Amino acid sequence: MLSPLAAARRRRARAAHRLLQHCDAVQRLPGESRGADQDVEIARERGIPVFHALEEIPTLG
């Protein structure tokens, strides 16, 4: 049985992965986060661009 904290983390991870289905791009903010790293990995597997700084994001024109 999962602890309440582990169960909450698992729910948040599943929700984040579902949200990635609707993303055109992902911006990875600085700092350590295993969950964010997993989201980046999934985004890359799906061909979703991943940016690490605002300056990397192309402007819409």
Wavefront OBJ file of the C-alpha trace (Angstrom):
o trace
v 0.000 0.000 0.000
v 1.260 3.458 -0.888
v 1.661 6.177 1.687
v -0.707 9.135 1.251
v 2.212 11.264 -0.003
v 3.286 8.646 -2.559
v -0.305 8.217 -3.722
v -0.673 11.981 -4.191
v 2.582 12.115 -6.185
v 1.375 9.296 -8.411
v -1.943 11.093 -9.066
v -0.129 14.331 -9.941
v 2.221 12.476 -12.289
v -0.672 10.807 -14.118
v -2.444 14.154 -14.471
v 0.720 15.809 -15.809
v 1.198 13.038 -18.363
v -2.403 13.451 -19.569
v -1.902 17.213 -19.869
v 1.158 16.650 -22.076
v -1.196 15.233 -24.707
v -2.476 18.795 -25.216
v 0.858 20.649 -25.183
v 2.600 22.208 -28.172
v 5.790 22.731 -26.137
v 7.181 22.380 -22.624
v 9.338 24.773 -20.658
v 11.553 23.073 -18.059
v 12.138 25.398 -15.143
v 15.410 25.250 -13.191
v 15.711 23.046 -10.145
v 15.752 19.402 -9.278
v 12.523 17.535 -9.904
v 12.282 13.900 -10.843
v 8.687 14.449 -11.958
v 9.615 17.361 -14.217
v 12.474 15.323 -15.668
v 10.004 12.527 -16.418
v 7.665 15.019 -18.108
v 10.550 16.245 -20.276
v 11.381 12.669 -21.231
v 7.775 11.972 -22.211
v 7.570 15.240 -24.160
v 10.702 14.350 -26.118
v 9.388 10.842 -26.827
v 6.239 12.458 -28.245
v 8.207 14.958 -30.326
v 7.112 17.933 -28.213
v 9.754 20.692 -28.131
v 11.326 21.321 -24.718
v 12.727 24.748 -23.846
v 14.912 25.597 -20.859
v 14.856 29.412 -21.104
v 12.349 31.975 -22.306
v 14.888 33.175 -24.869
v 14.752 29.767 -26.573
v 11.032 30.006 -27.318
v 10.446 31.264 -30.858
v 8.166 34.246 -31.184
v 4.913 33.919 -33.015
v 4.804 36.058 -36.070
l 1 2 3 4 5 6 7 8 9 10 11 12 13 14 15 16 17 18 19 20 21 22 23 24 25 26 27 28 29 30 31 32 33 34 35 36 37 38 39 40 41 42 43 44 45 46 47 48 49 50 51 52 53 54 55 56 57 58 59 60 61
